Amino acid sequence: MTTPAVDWFALSPTLALLAAAGLALLGSVLVPHRATRVFSAVVCALGFVGAGVAAGLLYWKSPNATLEVADAIRRDRFGALAQIVLAGVGFLAVGISYAQRVRRDHIGEYYALLAAAGGGMVFLVEAQNLMTLFLGLEWFSICLYILCAIEIDRVGSLEAGLKYLIVGSFGSAILLFGSALVYGATGALEFGEIAAAIEQGSLQDDGLVLAGLAMLLAGLGFKASAAPFHMWTPDVYEGAPTPVTAFMAAATKAVALVLTMRILVTAFPAEEDLWTIAVAVIACVSLAWGNIAALVQRNLKRMLAYSSVSHAGFMLIAIAANNELGGRALLYYLIPYSAASLGAFAVIAARERELGDRVTLDNIGGMGWERPTLGVAMWIFMLAFAGLPLTGGFVGKFYVFAAAYDRGWWWLVIAGVIATAISLYYYLAVIRAMYMRMPAELRLAPAGGSPPREALLSASVVACAAVTVGSFFLVEPLIDLAEKAASQLPF
């Protein structure tokens, strides 16, 4: 039997995380209970470090894009840069998770699932055909379904896991059906071959191709939390353990959007006039729905869930632009956005552990003075989400708007500016709640003791804040990396 040649180097980020997942799972059985948390966390963190190093080497050693493993994956700098971002997100998520109250008999499984989900994500961003696309998507999704429901003693966690399972499975089914329609029309699985079949067969207006493309967009929209496919996001973000929410908010969105750009640009260039308009409309709906819904939220996790819908809209603007500047903007935007998302949910996790209750605009009052490091970091994250200067969020939005303007779509720029102006209300409301609301207004009762000091969580928050601000001052080297990566897509 003839077997395809395997480029193990191209698969090394995935293999590093699979190895970490296996060791963490073995540790839950073989390591004494008192050492399980330390062992599993260290193994998981090392897995993400290994994946990040391997992805960095892949970026360096892949000046030209190549298809590997029987054209199932694409080894290029576009995927490698996304893998570096995902590895950083996973590593910081381990620090945020360390003090999370997880049942002792589930600690090893928690870190094994976290590493396995990361492995599926770094595999997915390399996907080059419809089979590997669906395999990677289901790989990390199944891990996240379990992670959302891992706190089985909490009704909210079980509810989040069930909702994510049902709605996520529905989105996956739509994506699979769309893939089947595209394959039925073109007879091809590999993205480049799909584009060639559409061109050679003059299938630009074929009903199966167009229906398949629409379903692919809908399925990826579910994973990216883009409106109107976002209905699962607020409930799942609120009910899932907060470190899991942090990981999902940053990593899942990054994977879905990177994959969306890859498949649309590579497989459907002939339908450019159609899908660019569709993505632009989805972007505008996401901006409007996310920001307006966030205005009335008191629960911080739900507020940030709707904020993530809005940011999906900003990043979809870069995809709709369908130019190299848009690819560069998307890759850069993911860096400060991922850091700010992780950091903001980490601060919420710290407050939850202190209060033993959900975090709202009311009970976060005074946190800026009680825990100044976390307070200043949260202040930075909110400014980054709003896209204000001295944070990478400002540069990210600037490049997204530049990509839309370069295409001639000034109306998308106006929509983004209006959405940014609306978002200032609820982002600044968080800062006001932490620093400027008076105890009499909040009717706080004094309580003894100091809030718990969690070194790993605080270090993760500081690292996220450093990346959020540093990406503003180091914009030139980061944009240079993104430019080299985006240049390998066939714009």
Beta strands, then each sheet from edge to edge (+ up, - down):
strand 1: 66-68
strand 2: 73-75
sheet 1: 1+ 2-
end
